[in-house]
Amino acid sequence: MIYFDFAATTPLDSEAAEVYVKVATDYFGNTQSLHDQGGQAQAILENCREELAHLLGIDQRGLYFTSGGSEGNFLAIEALLSSPLKTGKHIIAGMAEHSSIHGVLNRLKKDGYKITLLPFDSNGLIDIELLKKSIRPETVLISLQHVNSEIGTIQPIEEIAAIAKQNSIHFHSDFVQSFGKINVKTVAPLVSSFSFSGHKIYGPKGIGAVYLNPTIAWRAFFPGGSHENGLRPGTLNVPAIAAMTAAAQKIAGRLDEDHVKFSKLRQTFIETLEPIKESVKIYQAVEGRQLYNIIGMRITGIEGQWMMLECNRQGFAISTGSACQIGMQTPAKVTEALALAKDEAKEFIRISFGQSSSLEEVRSLGETVVNIVNSFKTAAITRKK
């Protein structure tokens, strides 16, 4: 099986795995314990916090470890709403946000919050003018992801952060698809909070982090917790934190190299689809606003799930959108944000490249997609006869 679903998850880096085993076996103490074993684990924890904060360009006092991006999104929103910059119960978010964001927003509606969801323009970006028009006197939070997980478009965080600041609004951004893929050091300090996840950057699953600007006097959602300054309960997974940090250091060192590689892979895949280009629609933004390793697309007349299963049958793993959305049996959130018709939304598929992806594999996938489409059309003509 050739894997092309790296936006869903990545394999654990071998060096990160070695770090995990080393820490889990030799430095297994509880960070809250006062003996030497606990002190050693605590030292590793704080060293990881410092290193990740350096990679992100943020104050390490605002970095808290979580179980992943979904928990980070939840904790960030709850923390920001516990300490708003002004009175109000209005939130602006994107239609294409991760399901963990929508889950929190749906619960907040029951608590009296009003939610405005912003669509994408034809390039898969938030319309800045529409964002400005959506702001009300009672708007207390904006939540917009940095990079969309299904089509890879990169939102203008700098502009959005400036608008939020001018209007005394907290700004949360989901960095799960951007950290480790593009340099976030310039934008990370601009937001009130952001989340990221280890398993998207070749680290372990079940670990991530959330940043909350240290100037925000948030209140914990879960009372009585002693870990991570009370933000969340539970003994910290120091081995996973150490492994995630090792993976982050490694991927941060090859950002430029990856940019060149994924640009070439993307171009090659699109060129391979030339024989069926009339049937292919790729959703992407302009240069500088597009993550190259994610291709969100549809093929006219062919359901995405069927295409995914056919590719799987022929040895290629692709997806029909965010893995956290699949179990709900509903179209990818991005299709709603792009205002696709119901039949068009069902045609959506996602292909995402990773470190192990090669030009030969990408060409082979493209040729396979072309053959599947041609076979489908031939069969359709035969049925009509």
HUGIQUI-V372771 format. One record per residue. N is the residue number from 1. RES is the residue in one small letter. PSI is psi in degrees with one decimal (999 if undefined). D_CENTER is the distance of its C-alpha to the mean C-alpha in Angstrom with 2 decimals. Layout:
N;RES;PSI;D_CENTER + N;RES;PSI;D_CENTER
//
This chain:
1;m;126.6;24.13 + 2;i;123.4;22.12 + 3;y;124.9;18.38 + 4;f;45.0;16.12 + 5;d;42.4;13.03 + 6;f;-18.4;11.16 + 7;a;-21.7;7.74 + 8;a;-48.3;8.71 + 9;t;162.3;10.15 + 10;t;156.4;12.46 + 11;p;153.0;16.08 + 12;l;125.4;17.24 + 13;d;139.3;18.81 + 14;s;-38.2;22.58 + 15;e;-37.2;23.19 + 16;a;-36.5;20.49 + 17;a;-40.2;22.19 + 18;e;-40.3;25.50 + 19;v;-43.2;24.37 + 20;y;-50.5;23.23 + 21;v;-41.2;26.64 + 22;k;-47.9;28.57 + 23;v;-40.2;27.19 + 24;a;-30.8;27.38 + 25;t;-33.3;30.98 + 26;d;-24.6;32.42 + 27;y;55.6;30.62 + 28;f;3.1;30.01 + 29;g;155.9;31.41 + 30;n;129.8;29.95 + 31;t;-17.2;28.84 + 32;q;-9.2;30.92 + 33;s;146.5;34.05 + 34;l;-6.6;36.78 + 35;h;177.1;38.18 + 36;d;-38.4;37.48 + 37;q;-41.7;34.95 + 38;g;-39.4;32.93 + 39;g;-38.0;33.43 + 40;q;-43.0;32.17 + 41;a;-40.1;28.93 + 42;q;-39.0;28.57 + 43;a;-42.5;29.20 + 44;i;-44.4;26.47 + 45;l;-50.0;24.01 + 46;e;-30.6;24.95 + 47;n;-40.9;25.00 + 48;c;-42.0;21.36 + 49;r;-44.2;20.50 + 50;e;-43.3;22.55 + 51;e;-42.9;21.10 + 52;l;-39.5;17.41 + 53;a;-37.5;18.60 + 54;h;-44.4;20.45 + 55;l;-30.3;17.58 + 56;l;-14.7;15.64 + 57;g;36.2;18.87 + 58;i;170.1;19.11 + 59;d;121.7;21.83 + 60;q;-18.9;21.49 + 61;r;-18.8;23.13 + 62;g;5.5;20.02 + 63;l;123.2;17.73 + 64;y;138.1;17.65 + 65;f;140.3;16.54 + 66;t;-173.3;15.03 + 67;s;-4.8;14.39 + 68;g;-172.5;10.59 + 69;g;-39.8;7.59 + 70;s;-46.7;9.51 + 71;e;-38.9;12.67 + 72;g;-42.9;11.50 + 73;n;-44.9;10.62 + 74;f;-51.0;14.00 + 75;l;-37.2;15.94 + 76;a;-48.7;14.93 + 77;i;-45.0;16.00 + 78;e;-39.6;19.08 + 79;a;-43.9;20.00 + 80;l;-40.7;19.88 + 81;l;-20.0;21.92 + 82;s;-13.2;24.37 + 83;s;64.0;25.22 + 84;p;157.8;25.01 + 85;l;-12.3;26.52 + 86;k;172.4;28.81 + 87;t;138.0;29.97 + 88;g;165.4;28.23 + 89;k;48.4;26.13 + 90;h;132.9;24.11 + 91;i;137.9;20.31 + 92;i;130.5;18.52 + 93;a;171.2;15.04 + 94;g;146.2;13.48 + 95;m;-32.1;14.41 + 96;a;14.9;11.15 + 97;e;159.6;9.10 + 98;h;153.1;7.48 + 99;s;-27.3;10.72 + 100;s;-32.8;10.78 + 101;i;-47.8;11.34 + 102;h;-34.3;13.89 + 103;g;-43.6;15.51 + 104;v;-43.3;16.32 + 105;l;-39.9;17.53 + 106;n;-36.9;19.75 + 107;r;-39.2;21.33 + 108;l;-28.8;21.92 + 109;k;-37.4;23.79 + 110;k;-19.8;26.31 + 111;d;11.0;26.86 + 112;g;4.2;27.87 + 113;y;143.3;24.85 + 114;k;133.8;24.67 + 115;i;129.5;21.36 + 116;t;121.9;20.98 + 117;l;127.7;18.18 + 118;l;134.9;17.81 + 119;p;176.9;17.60 + 120;f;156.6;16.64 + 121;d;-174.0;19.55 + 122;s;-17.4;20.57 + 123;n;4.4;18.38 + 124;g;24.3;15.11 + 125;l;156.7;15.29 + 126;i;135.0;16.27 + 127;d;110.4;20.06 + 128;i;-38.7;20.95 + 129;e;-38.2;24.42 + 130;l;-37.9;23.30 + 131;l;-47.3;21.15 + 132;k;-42.1;24.34 + 133;k;-23.8;26.47 + 134;s;-14.6;24.34 + 135;i;133.2;24.93 + 136;r;166.6;27.76 + 137;p;-29.8;29.88 + 138;e;10.4;28.29 + 139;t;121.9;24.59 + 140;v;-13.2;23.18 + 141;l;137.4;19.37 + 142;i;130.7;16.84 + 143;s;108.0;13.19 + 144;l;126.4;11.13 + 145;q;150.8;7.51 + 146;h;-54.4;7.89 + 147;v;129.5;6.46 + 148;n;133.4;6.59 + 149;s;-13.2;5.21 + 150;e;-27.9;8.96 + 151;i;-8.0;10.97 + 152;g;18.4;9.24 + 153;t;145.4;11.10 + 154;i;116.6;11.00 + 155;q;150.7;12.33 + 156;p;79.0;15.45 + 157;i;-39.0;14.48 + 158;e;-47.5;18.02 + 159;e;-44.1;19.76 + 160;i;-41.7;17.89 + 161;a;-39.3;18.49 + 162;a;-41.0;22.12 + 163;i;-43.8;22.61 + 164;a;-43.5;21.35 + 165;k;-42.4;23.68 + 166;q;-28.3;26.58 + 167;n;13.5;26.37 + 168;s;52.8;25.87 + 169;i;133.1;22.54 + 170;h;146.1;19.78 + 171;f;114.6;16.40 + 172;h;139.9;13.14 + 173;s;136.1;9.81 + 174;d;111.8;6.27 + 175;f;13.8;5.74 + 176;v;-39.8;3.27 + 177;q;-6.1;3.27 + 178;s;-39.6;6.56 + 179;f;126.1;8.43 + 180;g;-8.6;10.67 + 181;k;-36.2;10.37 + 182;i;163.7;12.14 + 183;n;115.5;14.42 + 184;v;3.1;13.10 + 185;k;-32.5;16.52 + 186;t;-25.8;17.99 + 187;v;-25.7;15.55 + 188;a;-42.2;14.57 + 189;p;-10.0;18.16 + 190;l;-20.0;18.22 + 191;v;161.7;16.06 + 192;s;-34.3;17.37 + 193;s;156.6;14.37 + 194;f;161.4;10.77 + 195;s;155.0;8.75 + 196;f;168.0;7.29 + 197;s;142.5;7.96 + 198;g;-38.3;10.83 + 199;h;-4.2;10.55 + 200;k;-11.1;7.86 + 201;i;28.1;10.59 + 202;y;24.6;13.66 + 203;g;-174.8;14.31 + 204;p;159.9;15.39 + 205;k;158.6;13.82 + 206;g;17.5;14.52 + 207;i;145.7;13.85 + 208;g;-163.6;11.61 + 209;a;160.6;12.62 + 210;v;141.1;12.84 + 211;y;131.8;14.87 + 212;l;122.0;17.57 + 213;n;124.2;20.02 + 214;p;-17.2;23.17 + 215;t;-11.7;25.38 + 216;i;124.7;24.01 + 217;a;67.9;26.37 + 218;w;158.8;24.07 + 219;r;139.9;25.55 + 220;a;139.2;24.13 + 221;f;-39.3;23.19 + 222;f;114.2;24.61 + 223;p;150.7;28.14 + 224;g;5.6;29.89 + 225;g;142.2;27.13 + 226;s;-14.9;28.31 + 227;h;153.9;25.26 + 228;e;49.7;22.83 + 229;n;26.2;25.29 + 230;g;3.5;25.28 + 231;l;-37.3;21.67 + 232;r;152.0;21.27 + 233;p;168.2;23.87 + 234;g;141.0;24.15 + 235;t;134.0;25.16 + 236;l;142.2;22.57 + 237;n;77.3;21.41 + 238;v;-41.3;22.68 + 239;p;-42.4;22.70 + 240;a;-36.9;18.98 + 241;i;-43.9;18.41 + 242;a;-41.9;20.76 + 243;a;-40.7;19.22 + 244;m;-40.8;15.68 + 245;t;-41.7;17.53 + 246;a;-42.2;19.43 + 247;a;-39.3;16.46 + 248;a;-42.2;14.93 + 249;q;-40.9;18.41 + 250;k;-47.0;18.76 + 251;i;-31.5;15.67 + 252;a;-27.3;16.30 + 253;g;-7.7;19.79 + 254;r;24.0;19.04 + 255;l;-46.8;16.70 + 256;d;-41.8;19.65 + 257;e;-43.7;20.69 + 258;d;-37.9;17.39 + 259;h;-46.8;17.36 + 260;v;-44.6;20.83 + 261;k;-50.4;20.23 + 262;f;-29.1;17.32 + 263;s;-42.7;19.25 + 264;k;-41.0;22.22 + 265;l;-41.4;20.56 + 266;r;-48.2;19.15 + 267;q;-42.3;22.62 + 268;t;-44.3;24.37 + 269;f;-46.0;22.55 + 270;i;-40.3;23.23 + 271;e;-35.4;26.81 + 272;t;-25.9;27.32 + 273;l;3.3;26.67 + 274;e;-41.4;29.53 + 275;p;-20.7;32.02 + 276;i;23.3;30.02 + 277;k;-28.0;28.54 + 278;e;-23.3;30.32 + 279;s;-7.7;28.28 + 280;v;132.9;24.82 + 281;k;116.6;22.52 + 282;i;130.0;19.43 + 283;y;114.1;17.10 + 284;q;161.8;16.32 + 285;a;-179.7;16.97 + 286;v;168.2;19.61 + 287;e;133.5;19.75 + 288;g;-14.8;17.73 + 289;r;18.4;15.21 + 290;q;127.8;13.80 + 291;l;122.2;11.59 + 292;y;-24.4;14.26 + 293;n;-0.4;12.79 + 294;i;125.4;11.28 + 295;i;112.5;14.20 + 296;g;126.5;14.19 + 297;m;170.9;17.86 + 298;r;155.8;20.71 + 299;i;119.1;24.27 + 300;t;126.4;26.95 + 301;g;-4.8;28.80 + 302;i;120.3;26.73 + 303;e;139.6;24.45 + 304;g;-39.1;21.04 + 305;q;-38.6;21.71 + 306;w;-43.3;25.03 + 307;m;-41.5;23.66 + 308;m;-43.7;21.11 + 309;l;-37.1;24.06 + 310;e;-42.0;26.35 + 311;c;-41.1;24.06 + 312;n;-41.4;23.72 + 313;r;-29.7;27.52 + 314;q;10.8;27.94 + 315;g;19.7;25.74 + 316;f;131.7;22.31 + 317;a;110.3;19.08 + 318;i;-176.4;16.88 + 319;s;173.8;15.08 + 320;t;16.5;15.48 + 321;g;-163.9;11.89 + 322;s;132.0;9.20 + 323;a;-27.8;11.08 + 324;c;-9.3;10.93 + 325;q;-23.5;12.81 + 326;i;-45.6;15.29 + 327;g;-17.3;17.59 + 328;m;-7.3;18.25 + 329;q;36.6;19.93 + 330;t;154.4;18.73 + 331;p;157.0;17.43 + 332;a;139.7;13.80 + 333;k;-32.9;13.07 + 334;v;-28.1;12.85 + 335;t;-33.2;16.44 + 336;e;-42.4;17.68 + 337;a;-31.2;16.19 + 338;l;2.3;17.98 + 339;a;40.1;21.06 + 340;l;145.9;21.66 + 341;a;162.0;24.68 + 342;k;-45.4;24.47 + 343;d;-36.3;25.76 + 344;e;-40.7;23.44 + 345;a;-36.1;20.36 + 346;k;-17.5;21.69 + 347;e;-6.6;21.85 + 348;f;136.0;18.14 + 349;i;158.0;16.76 + 350;r;134.4;13.85 + 351;i;129.2;14.72 + 352;s;135.2;12.58 + 353;f;160.2;14.48 + 354;g;-170.9;14.55 + 355;q;-34.5;17.20 + 356;s;-7.2;19.77 + 357;s;136.3;19.65 + 358;s;162.6;23.02 + 359;l;-40.2;24.74 + 360;e;-42.4;27.07 + 361;e;-38.9;24.42 + 362;v;-42.7;22.68 + 363;r;-41.4;26.14 + 364;s;-41.0;26.99 + 365;l;-46.4;23.98 + 366;g;-44.7;24.90 + 367;e;-36.7;28.52 + 368;t;-43.8;27.72 + 369;v;-43.8;25.88 + 370;v;-45.1;28.92 + 371;n;-38.9;31.32 + 372;i;-44.4;29.64 + 373;v;-45.8;29.81 + 374;n;-39.5;33.41 + 375;s;-39.3;34.45 + 376;f;-44.8;32.99 + 377;k;-39.4;34.94 + 378;t;-43.9;38.06 + 379;a;-37.1;37.95 + 380;a;-39.8;37.54 + 381;i;-41.4;40.59 + 382;t;-41.2;42.57 + 383;r;-36.0;41.91 + 384;k;-33.1;43.16 + 385;k;999;46.36
//
